[in-house]
Amino acid sequence: MIIEPIVFFIVAACFLFFMLASVLRIGLGPTVGDRVVGLDTMNTLVVATMIVLGAAYRQVVFIDVAIIYALLSFVGTLYIARYLERGL
Amino acid sequence: MAVIVYVLFGIGILFNGLGTVALLRFPDVYTRLHGATKCTTFGSIFTAVAIIVYGFSRGGADGRTLAIHTIVALIALLVTNPTGSHAIARAAHRSGVKPAGAVVDKLEERS
């Protein structure tokens, strides 16, 4: 099966555009919760983009980085939620 | 076989775009969380499934390695993403953010 590498780069460019829209929500969200939601969305999109780019460049290391990024961003989100809930 | 990968990529891009539109257009933090988290999780699942199908059908050692690592990344995404959004929603409610246009808050009365 032949898939042109440009297909992967088009998908990654779409995800990059969505990430920029999430950055817009992080910038102008009125409460802290809105900014955290934008950050969470951006983390998910970064993981998806890393998986697609790992297939495009034929580097499995990118997908390992995506696994670690997903777990670390989960820890970060939990800490921000705990801070919102009852302070440090 | 390539058509399956294209269709899965299309579903992934569509749902990630819908999640981003929901993040930009919905009125308060709970509806934004609802739209953005569910749609981006669904779209990322389909993007990862597209890469898994691509890796297994490309064959060879590196193709199978790509597919299996993507399965592990998909499991990590599936476990962490709903848990994080639940924590954000609970923290937003306890920090006193009201839903837009809410008249009563039954969860606040109960606790």
N, CA and C atoms of all chains as a GROMACS GRO file, in nm:
protein
  597
    1MET      N    1   0.085  -0.120   0.000
    1MET     CA    2   0.000   0.000   0.000
    1MET      C    3   0.088   0.124   0.000
    2ILE      N    4   0.063   0.212  -0.092
    2ILE     CA    5   0.142   0.335  -0.102
    2ILE      C    6   0.055   0.453  -0.057
    3ILE      N    7   0.102   0.524   0.045
    3ILE     CA    8   0.037   0.650   0.083
    3ILE      C    9   0.143   0.758   0.072
    4GLU      N   10   0.112   0.861  -0.003
    4GLU     CA   11   0.208   0.969  -0.022
    4GLU      C   12   0.237   1.037   0.111
    5PRO      N   13   0.363   1.075   0.138
    5PRO     CA   14   0.392   1.143   0.265
    5PRO      C   15   0.322   1.278   0.279
    6ILE      N   16   0.281   1.337   0.166
    6ILE     CA   17   0.216   1.468   0.175
    6ILE      C   18   0.082   1.458   0.248
    7VAL      N   19   0.020   1.337   0.246
    7VAL     CA   20  -0.108   1.319   0.317
    7VAL      C   21  -0.088   1.338   0.467
    8PHE      N   22   0.020   1.276   0.519
    8PHE     CA   23   0.048   1.291   0.662
    8PHE      C   24   0.076   1.437   0.698
    9PHE      N   25   0.147   1.507   0.607
    9PHE     CA   26   0.179   1.646   0.640
    9PHE      C   27   0.056   1.736   0.633
   10ILE      N   28  -0.040   1.701   0.543
   10ILE     CA   29  -0.165   1.778   0.538
   10ILE      C   30  -0.244   1.759   0.667
   11VAL      N   31  -0.251   1.633   0.716
   11VAL     CA   32  -0.322   1.606   0.841
   11VAL      C   33  -0.255   1.680   0.956
   12ALA      N   34  -0.120   1.678   0.960
   12ALA     CA   35  -0.049   1.747   1.067
   12ALA      C   36  -0.070   1.897   1.060
   13ALA      N   37  -0.082   1.952   0.937
   13ALA     CA   38  -0.105   2.096   0.924
   13ALA      C   39  -0.243   2.133   0.973
   14CYS      N   40  -0.344   2.048   0.948
   14CYS     CA   41  -0.479   2.072   1.001
   14CYS      C   42  -0.476   2.073   1.153
   15PHE      N   43  -0.404   1.977   1.213
   15PHE     CA   44  -0.398   1.971   1.359
   15PHE      C   45  -0.324   2.093   1.415
   16LEU      N   46  -0.224   2.140   1.342
   16LEU     CA   47  -0.152   2.260   1.386
   16LEU      C   48  -0.244   2.382   1.386
   17PHE      N   49  -0.332   2.389   1.284
   17PHE     CA   50  -0.428   2.499   1.279
   17PHE      C   51  -0.525   2.493   1.397
   18PHE      N   52  -0.570   2.369   1.432
   18PHE     CA   53  -0.659   2.355   1.547
   18PHE      C   54  -0.588   2.393   1.676
   19MET      N   55  -0.458   2.359   1.684
   19MET     CA   56  -0.380   2.397   1.803
   19MET      C   57  -0.373   2.548   1.818
   20LEU      N   58  -0.358   2.620   1.705
   20LEU     CA   59  -0.354   2.766   1.713
   20LEU      C   60  -0.487   2.822   1.763
   21ALA      N   61  -0.600   2.759   1.723
   21ALA     CA   62  -0.730   2.803   1.773
   21ALA      C   63  -0.742   2.778   1.923
   22SER      N   64  -0.683   2.666   1.972
   22SER     CA   65  -0.684   2.641   2.117
   22SER      C   66  -0.601   2.744   2.191
   23VAL      N   67  -0.491   2.787   2.131
   23VAL     CA   68  -0.409   2.892   2.192
   23VAL      C   69  -0.489   3.022   2.203
   24LEU      N   70  -0.577   3.045   2.103
   24LEU     CA   71  -0.665   3.163   2.109
   24LEU      C   72  -0.756   3.155   2.231
   25ARG      N   73  -0.810   3.036   2.260
   25ARG     CA   74  -0.896   3.020   2.378
   25ARG      C   75  -0.815   3.034   2.506
   26ILE      N   76  -0.690   2.986   2.507
   26ILE     CA   77  -0.606   3.005   2.625
   26ILE      C   78  -0.583   3.154   2.648
   27GLY      N   79  -0.567   3.230   2.538
   27GLY     CA   80  -0.540   3.373   2.553
   27GLY      C   81  -0.657   3.449   2.606
   28LEU      N   82  -0.780   3.424   2.555
   28LEU     CA   83  -0.891   3.510   2.592
   28LEU      C   84  -0.998   3.444   2.677
   29GLY      N   85  -0.968   3.326   2.735
   29GLY     CA   86  -1.068   3.265   2.822
   29GLY      C   87  -1.092   3.350   2.946
   30PRO      N   88  -1.216   3.373   2.985
   30PRO     CA   89  -1.240   3.464   3.098
   30PRO      C   90  -1.198   3.405   3.233
   31THR      N   91  -1.221   3.275   3.257
   31THR     CA   92  -1.182   3.217   3.385
   31THR      C   93  -1.061   3.125   3.366
   32VAL      N   94  -1.006   3.080   3.481
   32VAL     CA   95  -0.889   2.990   3.473
   32VAL      C   96  -0.930   2.856   3.415
   33GLY      N   97  -1.054   2.811   3.444
   33GLY     CA   98  -1.101   2.683   3.392
   33GLY      C   99  -1.102   2.678   3.241
   34ASP      N  100  -1.140   2.790   3.177
   34ASP     CA  101  -1.138   2.794   3.030
   34ASP      C  102  -0.997   2.776   2.976
   35ARG      N  103  -0.901   2.839   3.043
   35ARG     CA  104  -0.762   2.826   2.995
   35ARG      C  105  -0.712   2.682   3.012
   36VAL      N  106  -0.754   2.616   3.122
   36VAL     CA  107  -0.711   2.478   3.141
   36VAL      C  108  -0.774   2.387   3.036
   37VAL      N  109  -0.900   2.415   3.000
   37VAL     CA  110  -0.965   2.334   2.895
   37VAL      C  111  -0.892   2.351   2.763
   38GLY      N  112  -0.852   2.475   2.732
   38GLY     CA  113  -0.776   2.498   2.609
   38GLY      C  114  -0.643   2.425   2.610
   39LEU      N  115  -0.576   2.425   2.725
   39LEU     CA  116  -0.447   2.355   2.736
   39LEU      C  117  -0.464   2.205   2.720
   40ASP      N  118  -0.572   2.150   2.777
   40ASP     CA  119  -0.597   2.007   2.767
   40ASP      C  120  -0.624   1.966   2.621
   41THR      N  121  -0.705   2.046   2.552
   41THR     CA  122  -0.731   2.021   2.411
   41THR      C  123  -0.602   2.025   2.329
   42MET      N  124  -0.517   2.124   2.361
   42MET     CA  125  -0.392   2.137   2.286
   42MET      C  126  -0.301   2.018   2.311
   43ASN      N  127  -0.300   1.965   2.433
   43ASN     CA  128  -0.217   1.848   2.462
   43ASN      C  129  -0.262   1.727   2.381
   44THR      N  130  -0.395   1.706   2.374
   44THR     CA  131  -0.445   1.593   2.295
   44THR      C  132  -0.407   1.607   2.149
   45LEU      N  133  -0.418   1.731   2.098
   45LEU     CA  134  -0.383   1.752   1.957
   45LEU      C  135  -0.234   1.733   1.932
   46VAL      N  136  -0.149   1.770   2.030
   46VAL     CA  137  -0.005   1.749   2.015
   46VAL      C  138   0.027   1.600   2.007
   47VAL      N  139  -0.043   1.519   2.091
   47VAL     CA  140  -0.020   1.374   2.087
   47VAL      C  141  -0.060   1.317   1.950
   48ALA      N  142  -0.175   1.360   1.898
   48ALA     CA  143  -0.219   1.311   1.767
   48ALA      C  144  -0.122   1.352   1.658
   49THR      N  145  -0.073   1.477   1.664
   49THR     CA  146   0.021   1.525   1.562
   49THR      C  147   0.153   1.450   1.568
   50MET      N  148   0.200   1.418   1.691
   50MET     CA  149   0.325   1.343   1.702
   50MET      C  150   0.311   1.203   1.644
   51ILE      N  151   0.194   1.139   1.662
   51ILE     CA  152   0.173   1.006   1.605
   51ILE      C  153   0.176   1.014   1.452
   52VAL      N  154   0.108   1.116   1.396
   52VAL     CA  155   0.104   1.129   1.250
   52VAL      C  156   0.244   1.159   1.194
   53LEU      N  157   0.319   1.247   1.262
   53LEU     CA  158   0.454   1.279   1.213
   53LEU      C  159   0.550   1.162   1.229
   54GLY      N  160   0.528   1.080   1.332
   54GLY     CA  161   0.610   0.959   1.345
   54GLY      C  162   0.590   0.864   1.229
   55ALA      N  163   0.465   0.856   1.178
   55ALA     CA  164   0.442   0.774   1.059
   55ALA      C  165   0.499   0.840   0.935
   56ALA      N  166   0.498   0.974   0.931
   56ALA     CA  167   0.545   1.043   0.811
   56ALA      C  168   0.696   1.034   0.796
   57TYR      N  169   0.768   1.054   0.906
   57TYR     CA  170   0.914   1.050   0.900
   57TYR      C  171   0.970   0.910   0.921
   58ARG      N  172   0.885   0.811   0.948
   58ARG     CA  173   0.925   0.673   0.978
   58ARG      C  174   1.018   0.665   1.098
   59GLN      N  175   0.986   0.745   1.200
   59GLN     CA  176   1.064   0.744   1.324
   59GLN      C  177   0.973   0.699   1.437
   60VAL      N  178   1.000   0.582   1.495
   60VAL     CA  179   0.914   0.530   1.602
   60VAL      C  180   0.936   0.610   1.730
   61VAL      N  181   1.052   0.676   1.740
   61VAL     CA  182   1.084   0.756   1.859
   61VAL      C  183   0.980   0.865   1.883
   62PHE      N  184   0.925   0.922   1.776
   62PHE     CA  185   0.824   1.026   1.791
   62PHE      C  186   0.703   0.974   1.867
   63ILE      N  187   0.666   0.848   1.844
   63ILE     CA  188   0.547   0.793   1.910
   63ILE      C  189   0.578   0.764   2.056
   64ASP      N  190   0.702   0.724   2.087
   64ASP     CA  191   0.740   0.709   2.228
   64ASP      C  192   0.732   0.842   2.300
   65VAL      N  193   0.778   0.948   2.232
   65VAL     CA  194   0.768   1.082   2.291
   65VAL      C  195   0.621   1.119   2.313
   66ALA      N  196   0.533   1.077   2.221
   66ALA     CA  197   0.390   1.107   2.235
   66ALA      C  198   0.331   1.038   2.357
   67ILE      N  199   0.374   0.912   2.384
   67ILE     CA  200   0.324   0.840   2.502
   67ILE      C  201   0.363   0.916   2.629
   68ILE      N  202   0.491   0.952   2.638
   68ILE     CA  203   0.539   1.022   2.758
   68ILE      C  204   0.473   1.159   2.770
   69TYR      N  205   0.450   1.225   2.656
   69TYR     CA  206   0.385   1.356   2.659
   69TYR      C  207   0.242   1.345   2.712
   70ALA      N  208   0.171   1.240   2.670
   70ALA     CA  209   0.033   1.221   2.716
   70ALA      C  210   0.030   1.200   2.868
   71LEU      N  211   0.122   1.115   2.919
   71LEU     CA  212   0.120   1.087   3.063
   71LEU      C  213   0.160   1.212   3.143
   72LEU      N  214   0.262   1.285   3.097
   72LEU     CA  215   0.307   1.403   3.172
   72LEU      C  216   0.204   1.515   3.168
   73SER      N  217   0.136   1.532   3.053
   73SER     CA  218   0.034   1.637   3.046
   73SER      C  219  -0.085   1.602   3.134
   74PHE      N  220  -0.111   1.470   3.150
   74PHE     CA  221  -0.218   1.428   3.242
   74PHE      C  222  -0.183   1.468   3.385
   75VAL      N  223  -0.056   1.445   3.425
   75VAL     CA  224  -0.014   1.484   3.560
   75VAL      C  225  -0.025   1.635   3.578
   76GLY      N  226   0.016   1.711   3.474
   76GLY     CA  227   0.006   1.857   3.483
   76GLY      C  228  -0.137   1.905   3.496
   77THR      N  229  -0.228   1.844   3.418
   77THR     CA  230  -0.370   1.882   3.427
   77THR      C  231  -0.426   1.852   3.565
   78LEU      N  232  -0.388   1.736   3.622
   78LEU     CA  233  -0.438   1.701   3.755
   78LEU      C  234  -0.387   1.800   3.859
   79TYR      N  235  -0.261   1.844   3.845
   79TYR     CA  236  -0.210   1.939   3.944
   79TYR      C  237  -0.278   2.074   3.932
   80ILE      N  238  -0.305   2.119   3.809
   80ILE     CA  239  -0.374   2.248   3.794
   80ILE      C  240  -0.515   2.238   3.851
   81ALA      N  241  -0.583   2.123   3.829
   81ALA     CA  242  -0.718   2.106   3.881
   81ALA      C  243  -0.717   2.105   4.034
   82ARG      N  244  -0.616   2.042   4.093
   82ARG     CA  245  -0.607   2.039   4.239
   82ARG      C  246  -0.581   2.179   4.295
   83TYR      N  247  -0.500   2.256   4.221
   83TYR     CA  248  -0.472   2.394   4.264
   83TYR      C  249  -0.599   2.478   4.257
   84LEU      N  250  -0.680   2.460   4.150
   84LEU     CA  251  -0.805   2.534   4.138
   84LEU      C  252  -0.900   2.498   4.252
   85GLU      N  253  -0.895   2.371   4.292
   85GLU     CA  254  -0.995   2.320   4.385
   85GLU      C  255  -0.972   2.372   4.527
   86ARG      N  256  -0.849   2.359   4.579
   86ARG     CA  257  -0.828   2.396   4.719
   86ARG      C  258  -0.698   2.470   4.744
   87GLY      N  259  -0.639   2.529   4.644
   87GLY     CA  260  -0.513   2.601   4.665
   87GLY      C  261  -0.396   2.507   4.671
   88LEU      N  262  -0.277   2.561   4.685
   88LEU     CA  263  -0.157   2.477   4.680
   88LEU      C  264  -0.140   2.393   4.806
   89MET      N  265  -0.705  -0.061   0.033
   89MET     CA  266  -0.656  -0.049   0.171
   89MET      C  267  -0.623   0.096   0.205
   90ALA      N  268  -0.571   0.168   0.103
   90ALA     CA  269  -0.538   0.309   0.128
   90ALA      C  270  -0.663   0.391   0.155
   91VAL      N  271  -0.778   0.346   0.097
   91VAL     CA  272  -0.902   0.421   0.115
   91VAL      C  273  -0.945   0.422   0.261
   92ILE      N  274  -0.920   0.306   0.330
   92ILE     CA  275  -0.956   0.298   0.472
   92ILE      C  276  -0.878   0.401   0.552
   93VAL      N  277  -0.747   0.414   0.523
   93VAL     CA  278  -0.663   0.510   0.596
   93VAL      C  279  -0.711   0.652   0.568
   94TYR      N  280  -0.748   0.680   0.440
   94TYR     CA  281  -0.796   0.815   0.408
   94TYR      C  282  -0.925   0.848   0.481
   95VAL      N  283  -1.017   0.749   0.486
   95VAL     CA  284  -1.146   0.774   0.553
   95VAL      C  285  -1.125   0.796   0.702
   96LEU      N  286  -1.035   0.714   0.764
   96LEU     CA  287  -1.010   0.732   0.908
   96LEU      C  288  -0.945   0.867   0.936
   97PHE      N  289  -0.853   0.910   0.848
   97PHE     CA  290  -0.794   1.044   0.864
   97PHE      C  291  -0.899   1.153   0.850
   98GLY      N  292  -0.993   1.133   0.756
   98GLY     CA  293  -1.099   1.233   0.738
   98GLY      C  294  -1.187   1.245   0.859
   99ILE      N  295  -1.224   1.129   0.919
   99ILE     CA  296  -1.306   1.133   1.040
   99ILE      C  297  -1.230   1.202   1.154
  100GLY      N  298  -1.100   1.172   1.163
  100GLY     CA  299  -1.020   1.234   1.269
  100GLY      C  300  -1.012   1.385   1.254
  101ILE      N  301  -0.987   1.433   1.132
  101ILE     CA  302  -0.978   1.578   1.112
  101ILE      C  303  -1.112   1.644   1.137
  102LEU      N  304  -1.221   1.578   1.093
  102LEU     CA  305  -1.355   1.635   1.111
  102LEU      C  306  -1.387   1.653   1.259
  103PHE      N  307  -1.360   1.547   1.340
  103PHE     CA  308  -1.399   1.557   1.480
  103PHE      C  309  -1.305   1.648   1.559
  104ASN      N  310  -1.176   1.652   1.523
  104ASN     CA  311  -1.088   1.747   1.591
  104ASN      C  312  -1.127   1.891   1.559
  105GLY      N  313  -1.169   1.916   1.434
  105GLY     CA  314  -1.215   2.050   1.398
  105GLY      C  315  -1.342   2.087   1.470
  106LEU      N  316  -1.435   1.989   1.484
  106LEU     CA  317  -1.559   2.018   1.557
  106LEU      C  318  -1.530   2.048   1.703
  107GLY      N  319  -1.432   1.976   1.762
  107GLY     CA  320  -1.396   2.003   1.900
  107GLY      C  321  -1.338   2.141   1.917
  108THR      N  322  -1.258   2.185   1.820
  108THR     CA  323  -1.200   2.319   1.830
  108THR      C  324  -1.306   2.427   1.813
  109VAL      N  325  -1.402   2.404   1.722
  109VAL     CA  326  -1.512   2.499   1.706
  109VAL      C  327  -1.594   2.508   1.835
  110ALA      N  328  -1.615   2.391   1.900
  110ALA     CA  329  -1.687   2.391   2.027
  110ALA      C  330  -1.611   2.467   2.133
  111LEU      N  331  -1.479   2.453   2.132
  111LEU     CA  332  -1.397   2.525   2.230
  111LEU      C  333  -1.407   2.674   2.209
  112LEU      N  334  -1.421   2.718   2.084
  112LEU     CA  335  -1.423   2.861   2.060
  112LEU      C  336  -1.563   2.921   2.074
  113ARG      N  337  -1.669   2.842   2.051
  113ARG     CA  338  -1.801   2.901   2.037
  113ARG      C  339  -1.894   2.881   2.157
  114PHE      N  340  -1.865   2.783   2.245
  114PHE     CA  341  -1.959   2.755   2.352
  114PHE      C  342  -1.948   2.858   2.464
  115PRO      N  343  -2.054   2.879   2.544
  115PRO     CA  344  -2.056   2.996   2.631
  115PRO      C  345  -1.979   2.984   2.762
  116ASP      N  346  -1.974   2.868   2.828
  116ASP     CA  347  -1.906   2.864   2.958
  116ASP      C  348  -1.815   2.743   2.965
  117VAL      N  349  -1.753   2.724   3.083
  117VAL     CA  350  -1.644   2.628   3.092
  117VAL      C  351  -1.694   2.484   3.081
  118TYR      N  352  -1.817   2.457   3.130
  118TYR     CA  353  -1.865   2.318   3.127
  118TYR      C  354  -1.898   2.273   2.986
  119THR      N  355  -1.964   2.359   2.910
  119THR     CA  356  -1.998   2.320   2.772
  119THR      C  357  -1.873   2.315   2.685
  120ARG      N  358  -1.777   2.403   2.713
  120ARG     CA  359  -1.651   2.395   2.638
  120ARG      C  360  -1.578   2.265   2.667
  121LEU      N  361  -1.580   2.224   2.794
  121LEU     CA  362  -1.516   2.098   2.833
  121LEU      C  363  -1.585   1.980   2.765
  122HIS      N  364  -1.720   1.983   2.767
  122HIS     CA  365  -1.801   1.880   2.704
  122HIS      C  366  -1.765   1.864   2.557
  123GLY      N  367  -1.770   1.975   2.482
  123GLY     CA  368  -1.745   1.964   2.339
  123GLY      C  369  -1.602   1.932   2.307
  124ALA      N  370  -1.509   2.006   2.369
  124ALA     CA  371  -1.369   1.994   2.329
  124ALA      C  372  -1.312   1.859   2.367
  125THR      N  373  -1.336   1.812   2.489
  125THR     CA  374  -1.272   1.688   2.531
  125THR      C  375  -1.327   1.568   2.455
  126LYS      N  376  -1.460   1.561   2.443
  126LYS     CA  377  -1.515   1.443   2.375
  126LYS      C  378  -1.476   1.439   2.230
  127CYS      N  379  -1.487   1.553   2.162
  127CYS     CA  380  -1.458   1.550   2.018
  127CYS      C  381  -1.311   1.529   1.991
  128THR      N  382  -1.220   1.588   2.070
  128THR     CA  383  -1.079   1.567   2.038
  128THR      C  384  -1.034   1.426   2.076
  129THR      N  385  -1.095   1.366   2.181
  129THR     CA  386  -1.061   1.228   2.211
  129THR      C  387  -1.104   1.135   2.098
  130PHE      N  388  -1.226   1.157   2.048
  130PHE     CA  389  -1.277   1.074   1.939
  130PHE      C  390  -1.192   1.090   1.812
  131GLY      N  391  -1.159   1.215   1.780
  131GLY     CA  392  -1.078   1.238   1.660
  131GLY      C  393  -0.939   1.181   1.673
  132SER      N  394  -0.880   1.189   1.792
  132SER     CA  395  -0.745   1.134   1.810
  132SER      C  396  -0.747   0.982   1.806
  133ILE      N  397  -0.856   0.919   1.855
  133ILE     CA  398  -0.870   0.774   1.844
  133ILE      C  399  -0.869   0.734   1.696
  134PHE      N  400  -0.947   0.807   1.614
  134PHE     CA  401  -0.953   0.766   1.473
  134PHE      C  402  -0.823   0.794   1.401
  135THR      N  403  -0.752   0.902   1.437
  135THR     CA  404  -0.621   0.927   1.376
  135THR      C  405  -0.523   0.816   1.411
  136ALA      N  406  -0.524   0.773   1.539
  136ALA     CA  407  -0.433   0.666   1.581
  136ALA      C  408  -0.470   0.534   1.514
  137VAL      N  409  -0.601   0.508   1.498
  137VAL     CA  410  -0.642   0.384   1.430
  137VAL      C  411  -0.597   0.385   1.284
  138ALA      N  412  -0.600   0.504   1.222
  138ALA     CA  413  -0.550   0.514   1.085
  138ALA      C  414  -0.402   0.479   1.078
  139ILE      N  415  -0.323   0.528   1.175
  139ILE     CA  416  -0.180   0.495   1.174
  139ILE      C  417  -0.159   0.347   1.203
  140ILE      N  418  -0.245   0.286   1.289
  140ILE     CA  419  -0.231   0.143   1.318
  140ILE      C  420  -0.258   0.061   1.192
  141VAL      N  421  -0.365   0.096   1.119
  141VAL     CA  422  -0.395   0.024   0.994
  141VAL      C  423  -0.283   0.042   0.894
  142TYR      N  424  -0.228   0.164   0.886
  142TYR     CA  425  -0.118   0.191   0.794
  142TYR      C  426   0.005   0.109   0.830
  143GLY      N  427   0.036   0.102   0.960
  143GLY     CA  428   0.155   0.028   1.003
  143GLY      C  429   0.143  -0.121   0.977
  144PHE      N  430   0.026  -0.179   1.008
  144PHE     CA  431   0.010  -0.322   0.987
  144PHE      C  432   0.006  -0.357   0.840
  145SER      N  433  -0.050  -0.269   0.756
  145SER     CA  434  -0.058  -0.302   0.614
  145SER      C  435   0.072  -0.269   0.542
  146ARG      N  436   0.157  -0.184   0.600
  146ARG     CA  437   0.287  -0.162   0.538
  146ARG      C  438   0.377  -0.284   0.558
  147GLY      N  439   0.356  -0.354   0.670
  147GLY     CA  440   0.428  -0.477   0.693
  147GLY      C  441   0.573  -0.452   0.731
  148GLY      N  442   0.647  -0.564   0.747
  148GLY     CA  443   0.786  -0.551   0.785
  148GLY      C  444   0.799  -0.524   0.934
  149ALA      N  445   0.923  -0.526   0.981
  149ALA     CA  446   0.945  -0.508   1.124
  149ALA      C  447   0.913  -0.365   1.168
  150ASP      N  448   0.953  -0.265   1.088
  150ASP     CA  449   0.932  -0.126   1.131
  150ASP      C  450   0.784  -0.088   1.124
  151GLY      N  451   0.710  -0.144   1.029
  151GLY     CA  452   0.567  -0.115   1.022
  151GLY      C  453   0.493  -0.170   1.143
  152ARG      N  454   0.527  -0.295   1.181
  152ARG     CA  455   0.461  -0.354   1.299
  152ARG      C  456   0.503  -0.281   1.426
  153THR      N  457   0.630  -0.237   1.434
  153THR     CA  458   0.673  -0.161   1.551
  153THR      C  459   0.596  -0.030   1.563
  154LEU      N  460   0.579   0.037   1.450
  154LEU     CA  461   0.500   0.161   1.447
  154LEU      C  462   0.358   0.138   1.497
  155ALA      N  463   0.295   0.029   1.448
  155ALA     CA  464   0.156   0.002   1.486
  155ALA      C  465   0.145  -0.030   1.634
  156ILE      N  466   0.238  -0.110   1.688
  156ILE     CA  467   0.225  -0.150   1.828
  156ILE      C  468   0.253  -0.032   1.921
  157HIS      N  469   0.350   0.050   1.886
  157HIS     CA  470   0.374   0.170   1.968
  157HIS      C  471   0.255   0.265   1.964
  158THR      N  472   0.190   0.272   1.847
  158THR     CA  473   0.071   0.357   1.838
  158THR      C  474  -0.043   0.302   1.923
  159ILE      N  475  -0.052   0.168   1.934
  159ILE     CA  476  -0.155   0.109   2.021
  159ILE      C  477  -0.130   0.150   2.166
  160VAL      N  478  -0.002   0.148   2.208
  160VAL     CA  479   0.029   0.188   2.346
  160VAL      C  480  -0.005   0.336   2.368
  161ALA      N  481   0.028   0.422   2.271
  161ALA     CA  482  -0.005   0.564   2.282
  161ALA      C  483  -0.156   0.585   2.288
  162LEU      N  484  -0.232   0.505   2.210
  162LEU     CA  485  -0.378   0.515   2.210
  162LEU      C  486  -0.435   0.476   2.347
  163ILE      N  487  -0.378   0.371   2.408
  163ILE     CA  488  -0.425   0.331   2.541
  163ILE      C  489  -0.395   0.440   2.644
  164ALA      N  490  -0.277   0.500   2.636
  164ALA     CA  491  -0.243   0.609   2.729
  164ALA      C  492  -0.340   0.726   2.712
  165LEU      N  493  -0.372   0.759   2.587
  165LEU     CA  494  -0.466   0.869   2.560
  165LEU      C  495  -0.604   0.836   2.614
  166LEU      N  496  -0.648   0.710   2.595
  166LEU     CA  497  -0.783   0.670   2.638
  166LEU      C  498  -0.795   0.671   2.789
  167VAL      N  499  -0.687   0.636   2.861
  167VAL     CA  500  -0.696   0.633   3.006
  167VAL      C  501  -0.690   0.775   3.064
  168THR      N  502  -0.598   0.857   3.011
  168THR     CA  503  -0.572   0.985   3.078
  168THR      C  504  -0.673   1.094   3.044
  169ASN      N  505  -0.728   1.094   2.923
  169ASN     CA  506  -0.803   1.211   2.879
  169ASN      C  507  -0.937   1.231   2.952
  170PRO      N  508  -1.023   1.128   2.967
  170PRO     CA  509  -1.147   1.149   3.043
  170PRO      C  510  -1.123   1.178   3.190
  171THR      N  511  -1.017   1.116   3.248
  171THR     CA  512  -0.988   1.142   3.388
  171THR      C  513  -0.949   1.288   3.411
  172GLY      N  514  -0.867   1.341   3.322
  172GLY     CA  515  -0.828   1.481   3.333
  172GLY      C  516  -0.944   1.576   3.319
  173SER      N  517  -1.036   1.546   3.224
  173SER     CA  518  -1.149   1.636   3.204
  173SER      C  519  -1.245   1.630   3.323
  174HIS      N  520  -1.259   1.511   3.383
  174HIS     CA  521  -1.341   1.500   3.504
  174HIS      C  522  -1.283   1.584   3.616
  175ALA      N  523  -1.150   1.579   3.632
  175ALA     CA  524  -1.086   1.659   3.737
  175ALA      C  525  -1.104   1.808   3.712
  176ILE      N  526  -1.095   1.850   3.585
  176ILE     CA  527  -1.114   1.992   3.554
  176ILE      C  528  -1.256   2.036   3.586
  177ALA      N  529  -1.356   1.952   3.551
  177ALA     CA  530  -1.495   1.990   3.575
  177ALA      C  531  -1.523   2.002   3.724
  178ARG      N  532  -1.472   1.906   3.803
  178ARG     CA  533  -1.495   1.911   3.947
  178ARG      C  534  -1.427   2.032   4.009
  179ALA      N  535  -1.305   2.062   3.964
  179ALA     CA  536  -1.233   2.176   4.018
  179ALA      C  537  -1.302   2.307   3.980
  180ALA      N  538  -1.355   2.316   3.858
  180ALA     CA  539  -1.425   2.438   3.817
  180ALA      C  540  -1.551   2.457   3.898
  181HIS      N  541  -1.623   2.346   3.927
  181HIS     CA  542  -1.744   2.360   4.007
  181HIS      C  543  -1.713   2.400   4.150
  182ARG      N  544  -1.607   2.343   4.207
  182ARG     CA  545  -1.575   2.375   4.345
  182ARG      C  546  -1.511   2.512   4.359
  183SER      N  547  -1.452   2.563   4.251
  183SER     CA  548  -1.395   2.698   4.261
  183SER      C  549  -1.500   2.804   4.233
  184GLY      N  550  -1.628   2.765   4.213
  184GLY     CA  551  -1.736   2.861   4.213
  184GLY      C  552  -1.776   2.915   4.078
  185VAL      N  553  -1.742   2.847   3.968
  185VAL     CA  554  -1.784   2.891   3.835
  185VAL      C  555  -1.926   2.840   3.810
  186LYS      N  556  -2.019   2.932   3.779
  186LYS     CA  557  -2.156   2.892   3.751
  186LYS      C  558  -2.172   2.864   3.602
  187PRO      N  559  -2.262   2.770   3.566
  187PRO     CA  560  -2.294   2.753   3.424
  187PRO      C  561  -2.366   2.876   3.370
  188ALA      N  562  -2.345   2.907   3.240
  188ALA     CA  563  -2.404   3.026   3.180
  188ALA      C  564  -2.556   3.012   3.177
  189GLY      N  565  -2.625   3.113   3.230
  189GLY     CA  566  -2.770   3.112   3.229
  189GLY      C  567  -2.834   3.016   3.327
  190ALA      N  568  -2.759   2.970   3.429
  190ALA     CA  569  -2.815   2.875   3.524
  190ALA      C  570  -2.905   2.947   3.623
  191VAL      N  571  -3.017   2.882   3.658
  191VAL     CA  572  -3.110   2.938   3.756
  191VAL      C  573  -3.091   2.870   3.891
  192VAL      N  574  -3.089   2.736   3.892
  192VAL     CA  575  -3.064   2.662   4.015
  192VAL      C  576  -2.940   2.577   3.995
  193ASP      N  577  -2.876   2.542   4.107
  193ASP     CA  578  -2.759   2.454   4.102
  193ASP      C  579  -2.782   2.343   4.203
  194LYS      N  580  -2.836   2.230   4.156
  194LYS     CA  581  -2.873   2.121   4.245
  194LYS      C  582  -2.751   2.057   4.309
  195LEU      N  583  -2.639   2.056   4.237
  195LEU     CA  584  -2.518   1.995   4.293
  195LEU      C  585  -2.465   2.078   4.409
  196GLU      N  586  -2.482   2.211   4.400
  196GLU     CA  587  -2.438   2.298   4.509
  196GLU      C  588  -2.525   2.282   4.632
  197GLU      N  589  -2.656   2.262   4.611
  197GLU     CA  590  -2.747   2.246   4.723
  197GLU      C  591  -2.721   2.117   4.799
  198ARG      N  592  -2.678   2.013   4.727
  198ARG     CA  593  -2.665   1.883   4.790
  198ARG      C  594  -2.540   1.875   4.875
  199SER      N  595  -2.434   1.942   4.835
  199SER     CA  596  -2.309   1.927   4.908
  199SER      C  597  -2.298   2.027   5.022
   0.00000   0.00000   0.00000
